[in-house]
Amino acid sequence: MSGLEGLGLAANVIAVIDLSAQVISWCYQYSKDAKNATADIERLRQETNRQKIVAEDIGNLLNSPKGENLKTSKRLSAAADRARSVLDTVDKTLSNKKGLRRFGLRALKWSYESKNVEGLLQELLQTREIFHLGLQIDQTKIIIDIDQRANVFLLFFAVERVRL
């Protein structure tokens, strides 16, 4: 992985965290003020929160001293970029003040239909699954490496025992 690719991943992970927080805030505001689509708002808020948690954990893990061992996970910038793009679109849509209507009091009108929310949820879920698969591949590689080292260690002691 090139240094630029790693920077792209880091930038996208940070953007996903920031955009997730903004979208969660918008969902909270809409759930208080909008009278329609409360179930869709809550589902989007929950999935966005899960996306934020995964992005934070992946960012911390990849930036830790042991992050160098996670070669597959470090190549997942396309998934992070996709999550960033989806969240950016949602943030821009929800922050659009054209959604405000006057009914004596100011009220927000939810900008999405249920089928659109379902599509957003699926895209966010797919990016989380890609991250999980990347981490599983890295875990498998680490387990295989540990097993190989253990076998070498056992072989060394078996040879030493034969010599005695």
ChimeraX attribute file (.defattr): number of C-alpha atoms within 10 A of each C-alpha:
attribute: neighborCount
match mode: 1-to-1
recipient: residues
	/A:1	9
	/A:2	9
	/A:3	8
	/A:4	9
	/A:5	15
	/A:6	16
	/A:7	13
	/A:8	19
	/A:9	23
	/A:10	21
	/A:11	17
	/A:12	23
	/A:13	26
	/A:14	18
	/A:15	21
	/A:16	28
	/A:17	23
	/A:18	17
	/A:19	24
	/A:20	27
	/A:21	19
	/A:22	20
	/A:23	24
	/A:24	21
	/A:25	14
	/A:26	19
	/A:27	25
	/A:28	15
	/A:29	14
	/A:30	22
	/A:31	20
	/A:32	12
	/A:33	16
	/A:34	20
	/A:35	12
	/A:36	14
	/A:37	16
	/A:38	16
	/A:39	11
	/A:40	21
	/A:41	22
	/A:42	16
	/A:43	15
	/A:44	21
	/A:45	22
	/A:46	15
	/A:47	19
	/A:48	27
	/A:49	17
	/A:50	16
	/A:51	22
	/A:52	24
	/A:53	15
	/A:54	18
	/A:55	25
	/A:56	16
	/A:57	13
	/A:58	20
	/A:59	20
	/A:60	14
	/A:61	15
	/A:62	19
	/A:63	12
	/A:64	10
	/A:65	9
	/A:66	9
	/A:67	15
	/A:68	12
	/A:69	14
	/A:70	19
	/A:71	16
	/A:72	17
	/A:73	23
	/A:74	25
	/A:75	18
	/A:76	19
	/A:77	20
	/A:78	15
	/A:79	21
	/A:80	26
	/A:81	19
	/A:82	17
	/A:83	30
	/A:84	24
	/A:85	16
	/A:86	17
	/A:87	26
	/A:88	19
	/A:89	15
	/A:90	22
	/A:91	20
	/A:92	13
	/A:93	17
	/A:94	22
	/A:95	15
	/A:96	11
	/A:97	11
	/A:98	11
	/A:99	14
	/A:100	15
	/A:101	12
	/A:102	8
	/A:103	7
	/A:104	6
	/A:105	7
	/A:106	11
	/A:107	16
	/A:108	21
	/A:109	18
	/A:110	21
	/A:111	18
	/A:112	16
	/A:113	10
	/A:114	12
	/A:115	10
	/A:116	12
	/A:117	17
	/A:118	15
	/A:119	11
	/A:120	21
	/A:121	19
	/A:122	13
	/A:123	17
	/A:124	23
	/A:125	17
	/A:126	15
	/A:127	20
	/A:128	21
	/A:129	13
	/A:130	16
	/A:131	23
	/A:132	15
	/A:133	14
	/A:134	19
	/A:135	19
	/A:136	15
	/A:137	16
	/A:138	18
	/A:139	15
	/A:140	12
	/A:141	16
	/A:142	14
	/A:143	12
	/A:144	12
	/A:145	12
	/A:146	12
	/A:147	12
	/A:148	12
	/A:149	12
	/A:150	12
	/A:151	12
	/A:152	12
	/A:153	11
	/A:154	12
	/A:155	12
	/A:156	11
	/A:157	12
	/A:158	11
	/A:159	10
	/A:160	10
	/A:161	9
	/A:162	7
	/A:163	7
	/A:164	5
